[in-house]
Amino acid sequence: MSNARATHLSRRGLLAAGGALGLGAALAACGDDDAKSGGSDKETAAAKSGPWTFKDDRGTTAKADKTPANIVSFIGVAAALHDYGIESKGVFGPTKLKNGKADVQAGDLDISKVTIIGNEWGQFNIEKYAALSPDVLITTMFDSAGTLWYVPEESKKKILAVGAPTVGISVYDIQLPTPLGRMLELAKSLGADTSSSTITAAKKRFEDAAARLRAAAKAKPDIKVLAGSASQDIFYVSGSNLSADLEYYKALGVNFVEPSAAALKASGGWFENLSWENVDKYGADIIMMDNRTSAIQPADITEGTWKKLPAVKAGQVIARNPEPILSYAKCAPLLEDLAKAIESAKKVS
């Protein structure tokens, strides 16, 4: 990610670069919180008719005369809802790359079929948004204040004035299974058949992946994992206490490199800034690197200090999306990849 972006997000206390944006405090020890989100086909059918309501993680109840059809959502939310058969009409956030291909945060979404009302931080075309006649605006939240992610604060009043209710799904100070369950509940309210074999299988895969990661971490407790993110001048090392994914992995037993509270203070607890000269400050056996397009990818890092890191020399670097797409189908592979990395890792730190 660029320095400007990192600085801006640090100021908002959100982008924990190092693998960055995460969240997560210890709510569900192992992830059974999402079990409550199941439901019958009869209930799902009922959700398609009559008035629609959904109480979000701000405690705000979004209401509409009927189940929203014209959905506008943050790209990661749109990708998650797509996995549940619910399509967004408009999206905002990192969606299309300069070469026209879909951003990693778009998941399996066909970006040619959605209206992009903002592709970068701070972009949100209100005219395009209003033209979609939105029934609801949905995004995530990365702070305790309920700030709607990627909805520009400077134009928030005008956006809200369009009249569509807003829904915020929190990924702050909670473990990953909780927002996964909440997204499933939201999809169900929007008409998804949450008892389908596809969704049931995806959830089972996630649960199996969690069990595998727990077993891998237990078998190799001395393997240290560092969550990092690269920019031109700074290497970010994420702490795990605010990241939904990292906090969950830690609860499953993963041994993370943890910057000190003093080192994390400048970013509100999210990450420590290191110069490239000091990138070897922490010993690590596995490095999880931010795979978002805002971050420099491992193959493009030219710093000699990076190339000398034991984990890098051993080929023990894997990808991490600090903004995981909140569907079981997309999150299961994240746990599987980390489990595999720990299972095969050599102690090099």
C-alpha positions as CSV (number, residue, x, y, z in Angstrom):
1,M,0.0,0.0,0.0
2,S,1.2,3.5,-0.6
3,N,2.5,5.7,2.2
4,A,-0.3,8.1,1.7
5,R,-2.9,5.4,2.1
6,A,-1.2,3.9,5.1
7,T,-0.9,7.3,6.8
8,H,-4.5,8.1,6.1
9,L,-5.8,4.9,7.4
10,S,-3.5,5.0,10.4
11,R,-5.1,8.4,11.2
12,R,-8.5,6.7,11.1
13,G,-7.1,4.0,13.3
14,L,-8.1,1.3,11.0
15,L,-5.6,-0.1,8.5
16,A,-3.4,-2.3,10.4
17,A,-1.0,-2.9,7.7
18,G,1.1,-5.9,8.4
19,G,-1.6,-7.9,7.3
20,A,-3.4,-5.1,8.2
21,L,-6.8,-4.3,8.8
22,G,-8.0,-6.7,11.0
23,L,-9.8,-6.9,14.1
24,G,-10.9,-9.3,16.6
25,A,-11.1,-9.7,20.3
26,A,-11.9,-12.9,22.0
27,L,-15.6,-13.4,21.6
28,A,-16.1,-17.0,20.4
29,A,-13.3,-19.2,21.4
30,C,-13.7,-21.5,18.5
31,G,-16.3,-20.3,16.2
32,D,-19.6,-21.8,17.0
33,D,-21.2,-18.4,17.3
34,D,-22.4,-18.6,13.7
35,A,-24.5,-21.7,14.4
36,K,-27.4,-19.5,15.3
37,S,-27.7,-18.2,11.8
38,G,-29.3,-21.3,10.3
39,G,-33.0,-21.3,9.3
40,S,-35.7,-23.0,7.4
41,D,-36.7,-22.6,3.8
42,K,-40.1,-21.4,5.0
43,E,-38.5,-18.6,6.9
44,T,-36.4,-17.7,3.9
45,A,-39.4,-17.6,1.7
46,A,-41.2,-15.3,4.2
47,A,-38.3,-12.9,4.1
48,K,-38.9,-12.4,0.3
49,S,-42.3,-11.0,0.8
50,G,-43.5,-8.5,3.5
51,P,-41.6,-5.8,5.3
52,W,-37.9,-6.2,5.7
53,T,-35.8,-5.4,8.8
54,F,-32.3,-6.2,9.9
55,K,-30.6,-5.1,13.1
56,D,-26.9,-4.4,12.3
57,D,-23.9,-4.3,14.6
58,R,-24.4,-0.6,15.5
59,G,-27.7,-1.7,17.1
60,T,-29.4,0.2,14.2
61,T,-32.4,-1.5,12.6
62,A,-32.6,-1.0,8.8
63,K,-36.2,-1.1,7.5
64,A,-37.8,-1.4,4.1
65,D,-41.3,-2.1,2.8
66,K,-40.0,-5.2,1.0
67,T,-36.8,-7.2,0.8
68,P,-34.1,-4.9,-0.8
69,A,-33.5,-5.7,-4.5
70,N,-31.3,-2.7,-5.4
71,I,-28.4,-3.4,-3.1
72,V,-25.3,-1.2,-3.0
73,S,-22.4,-2.6,-0.9
74,F,-18.7,-2.5,-0.2
75,I,-16.9,-4.8,-2.7
76,G,-16.0,-7.3,-0.1
77,V,-19.5,-7.5,1.2
78,A,-20.8,-7.8,-2.4
79,A,-18.4,-10.7,-2.9
80,A,-19.6,-12.5,0.2
81,L,-23.3,-12.0,-0.6
82,H,-22.6,-13.3,-4.1
83,D,-21.4,-16.5,-2.6
84,Y,-24.8,-16.8,-1.0
85,G,-26.7,-16.0,-4.1
86,I,-27.5,-12.4,-3.3
87,E,-26.3,-9.9,-5.9
88,S,-25.4,-6.2,-5.4
89,K,-26.4,-3.7,-8.1
90,G,-23.6,-1.2,-7.1
91,V,-20.3,-1.5,-5.4
92,F,-17.6,0.7,-3.9
93,G,-14.1,0.0,-2.7
94,P,-11.2,-1.7,-4.6
95,T,-13.0,-3.4,-7.5
96,K,-11.2,-3.0,-10.8
97,L,-7.5,-3.1,-11.4
98,K,-5.8,-0.8,-14.0
99,N,-5.7,-3.7,-16.4
100,G,-9.4,-4.1,-16.1
101,K,-9.3,-7.3,-14.1
102,A,-11.1,-7.8,-10.8
103,D,-9.4,-6.8,-7.6
104,V,-8.7,-9.6,-5.1
105,Q,-11.4,-8.2,-2.9
106,A,-14.0,-8.9,-5.5
107,G,-13.8,-12.6,-5.0
108,D,-15.9,-14.5,-7.7
109,L,-18.0,-11.4,-8.5
110,D,-18.4,-10.6,-12.1
111,I,-17.5,-6.9,-11.9
112,S,-18.8,-6.2,-15.4
113,K,-22.3,-6.7,-14.1
114,V,-22.1,-4.1,-11.3
115,T,-22.0,-0.3,-11.2
116,I,-18.8,0.9,-9.6
117,I,-19.5,4.0,-7.7
118,G,-16.0,4.3,-6.2
119,N,-12.9,2.3,-6.8
120,E,-10.5,3.9,-4.3
121,W,-10.4,5.2,-0.8
122,G,-12.4,8.5,-0.7
123,Q,-14.2,7.8,-3.9
124,F,-18.0,7.6,-3.8
125,N,-20.0,9.0,-6.7
126,I,-23.3,10.1,-5.1
127,E,-25.0,10.8,-8.5
128,K,-24.3,7.2,-9.6
129,Y,-25.4,5.9,-6.2
130,A,-28.7,7.8,-6.3
131,A,-29.4,6.7,-9.9
132,L,-29.4,3.1,-8.7
133,S,-32.4,3.9,-6.5
134,P,-30.7,1.9,-3.7
135,D,-32.9,0.0,-1.3
136,V,-30.0,-0.5,1.2
137,L,-26.3,0.3,1.6
138,I,-24.1,-2.4,3.2
139,T,-20.6,-2.3,4.4
140,T,-18.3,-3.4,7.2
141,M,-17.0,-1.5,10.2
142,F,-13.5,-1.4,11.6
143,D,-13.8,0.6,14.7
144,S,-16.0,0.8,17.9
145,A,-17.6,4.0,16.7
146,G,-19.5,2.3,13.9
147,T,-17.8,4.1,11.1
148,L,-19.0,2.7,7.8
149,W,-16.0,1.4,5.9
150,Y,-15.2,3.2,2.6
151,V,-18.2,5.6,3.0
152,P,-16.4,9.0,3.0
153,E,-17.0,11.0,6.1
154,E,-17.0,14.3,4.2
155,S,-19.9,13.2,2.0
156,K,-21.7,10.9,4.4
157,K,-24.6,13.3,5.0
158,K,-25.3,13.6,1.3
159,I,-25.0,9.8,0.9
160,L,-27.5,9.2,3.7
161,A,-29.8,11.9,2.3
162,V,-30.4,9.6,-0.7
163,G,-32.7,7.8,1.7
164,A,-31.5,4.2,1.7
165,P,-31.1,2.5,5.1
166,T,-27.5,1.5,5.9
167,V,-26.2,-1.8,7.4
168,G,-22.9,-2.1,9.1
169,I,-21.3,-5.6,9.9
170,S,-18.6,-5.2,12.5
171,V,-15.2,-6.9,12.1
172,Y,-13.7,-5.0,15.0
173,D,-12.7,-6.6,18.3
174,I,-14.3,-10.0,17.4
175,Q,-13.1,-13.3,16.1
176,L,-13.7,-14.3,12.5
177,P,-16.6,-16.7,13.1
178,T,-18.8,-13.9,14.5
179,P,-18.8,-11.7,11.4
180,L,-19.1,-14.8,9.2
181,G,-22.3,-15.7,11.1
182,R,-23.6,-12.2,10.9
183,M,-23.1,-12.0,7.1
184,L,-24.9,-15.3,6.8
185,E,-27.8,-13.9,8.8
186,L,-27.9,-10.8,6.6
187,A,-27.9,-13.0,3.4
188,K,-30.8,-15.0,4.8
189,S,-32.8,-11.8,5.5
190,L,-32.1,-10.8,1.9
191,G,-33.6,-14.1,0.6
192,A,-30.6,-16.5,0.6
193,D,-31.4,-20.2,1.1
194,T,-28.9,-20.7,4.0
195,S,-29.8,-24.4,4.3
196,S,-28.7,-25.2,0.8
197,S,-26.2,-28.0,0.3
198,T,-23.6,-25.5,-1.1
199,I,-23.7,-23.3,1.9
200,T,-23.8,-26.2,4.3
201,A,-20.8,-27.8,2.7
202,A,-18.8,-24.5,2.8
203,K,-19.5,-24.1,6.5
204,K,-18.4,-27.7,7.1
205,R,-15.2,-27.0,5.2
206,F,-14.5,-24.0,7.3
207,E,-15.1,-25.9,10.5
208,D,-12.8,-28.7,9.3
209,A,-10.2,-26.1,8.4
210,A,-10.4,-24.6,11.9
211,A,-9.8,-28.1,13.4
212,R,-6.9,-28.7,11.1
213,L,-5.3,-25.3,12.0
214,R,-5.8,-26.0,15.7
215,A,-4.1,-29.4,15.3
216,A,-1.2,-28.0,13.2
217,A,-0.6,-25.2,15.8
218,K,-0.7,-27.7,18.6
219,A,1.8,-30.0,16.9
220,K,4.3,-27.2,16.2
221,P,3.8,-24.6,19.0
222,D,7.3,-23.2,18.4
223,I,6.6,-22.1,14.8
224,K,6.4,-18.3,14.9
225,V,4.1,-16.5,12.4
226,L,4.5,-12.8,11.5
227,A,1.7,-10.9,9.8
228,G,3.2,-8.2,7.5
229,S,2.5,-5.7,4.9
230,A,4.9,-3.8,2.6
231,S,4.9,-0.2,1.3
232,Q,7.7,1.7,-0.4
233,D,9.3,3.0,2.8
234,I,7.7,1.0,5.6
235,F,7.2,-2.6,6.6
236,Y,4.2,-3.0,8.9
237,V,4.0,-5.8,11.5
238,S,0.4,-6.4,12.7
239,G,-0.5,-7.1,16.2
240,S,-3.2,-9.8,16.5
241,N,-5.5,-8.2,19.1
242,L,-7.7,-6.1,16.7
243,S,-7.8,-8.4,13.7
244,A,-10.8,-10.7,13.2
245,D,-8.7,-13.3,11.4
246,L,-5.5,-13.1,13.4
247,E,-7.4,-13.1,16.7
248,Y,-9.2,-16.2,15.7
249,Y,-6.0,-17.9,14.5
250,K,-4.4,-17.1,17.8
251,A,-7.4,-18.6,19.7
252,L,-6.8,-21.7,17.7
253,G,-3.2,-21.8,19.0
254,V,-1.1,-20.1,16.3
255,N,2.0,-18.5,17.8
256,F,2.2,-14.9,16.4
257,V,4.9,-12.4,16.6
258,E,3.5,-9.6,18.7
259,P,4.8,-6.1,18.7
260,S,4.9,-4.4,22.1
261,A,2.0,-2.2,23.3
262,A,4.3,0.8,23.1
263,A,5.3,-0.1,19.5
264,L,1.6,-0.4,18.5
265,K,0.5,2.8,20.2
266,A,1.1,5.1,17.3
267,S,-1.4,3.1,15.1
268,G,-4.0,2.7,17.8
269,G,-3.0,-0.8,18.5
270,W,-3.0,-2.1,14.9
271,F,0.6,-2.4,13.7
272,E,4.2,-1.4,14.2
273,N,6.0,0.6,11.6
274,L,9.5,-0.6,10.7
275,S,12.0,0.8,8.3
276,W,13.3,-1.7,5.8
277,E,16.7,-1.5,7.6
278,N,14.9,-2.9,10.7
279,V,12.7,-5.5,9.0
280,D,14.7,-8.2,10.7
281,K,13.6,-6.9,14.2
282,Y,11.5,-10.0,14.8
283,G,12.4,-13.6,14.2
284,A,9.7,-15.5,12.3
285,D,9.3,-18.9,10.7
286,I,6.4,-18.0,8.5
287,I,5.5,-14.6,7.2
288,M,1.9,-13.9,6.1
289,M,1.9,-11.0,3.6
290,D,-0.9,-8.6,2.8
291,N,-2.2,-9.6,-0.6
292,R,-4.3,-6.5,-1.3
293,T,-3.4,-4.4,-4.3
294,S,-2.6,-1.5,-2.0
295,A,0.4,-3.4,-0.7
296,I,3.6,-4.3,-2.4
297,Q,3.6,-8.0,-3.1
298,P,6.5,-10.3,-2.0
299,A,7.7,-10.9,-5.5
300,D,8.1,-7.2,-6.1
301,I,10.1,-6.4,-2.9
302,T,13.6,-5.5,-3.8
303,E,15.0,-4.7,-0.4
304,G,18.0,-6.7,0.4
305,T,17.1,-6.9,4.1
306,W,13.8,-8.6,3.1
307,K,15.6,-11.2,0.9
308,K,17.9,-12.1,3.8
309,L,15.1,-13.0,6.2
310,P,15.2,-16.7,7.2
311,A,11.5,-17.2,6.4
312,V,11.9,-15.6,3.0
313,K,15.0,-17.7,2.2
314,A,13.2,-20.8,3.2
315,G,10.2,-20.0,1.0
316,Q,7.9,-19.8,4.0
317,V,5.9,-16.8,2.9
318,I,2.1,-17.0,2.3
319,A,-0.6,-14.6,1.4
320,R,-3.1,-13.0,3.8
321,N,-6.1,-10.8,3.0
322,P,-6.5,-8.5,6.0
323,E,-10.1,-7.9,4.8
324,P,-11.3,-11.4,4.4
325,I,-14.4,-11.9,2.2
326,L,-17.0,-12.9,4.8
327,S,-18.3,-16.1,3.4
328,Y,-17.4,-19.6,4.5
329,A,-16.4,-20.5,1.0
330,K,-13.8,-17.7,0.9
331,C,-12.6,-18.1,4.5
332,A,-12.0,-21.8,4.7
333,P,-9.0,-21.7,2.3
334,L,-7.4,-19.0,4.5
335,L,-7.3,-21.4,7.4
336,E,-6.3,-24.3,5.2
337,D,-3.4,-22.4,3.7
338,L,-2.1,-21.3,7.2
339,A,-2.5,-24.9,8.5
340,K,-0.6,-26.3,5.5
341,A,2.2,-23.7,6.0
342,I,2.6,-24.6,9.7
343,E,2.5,-28.3,9.0
344,S,5.3,-28.1,6.5
345,A,7.3,-25.2,8.1
346,K,10.9,-25.6,9.2
347,K,12.1,-23.8,12.3
348,V,14.3,-21.1,10.9
349,S,14.0,-18.3,13.5
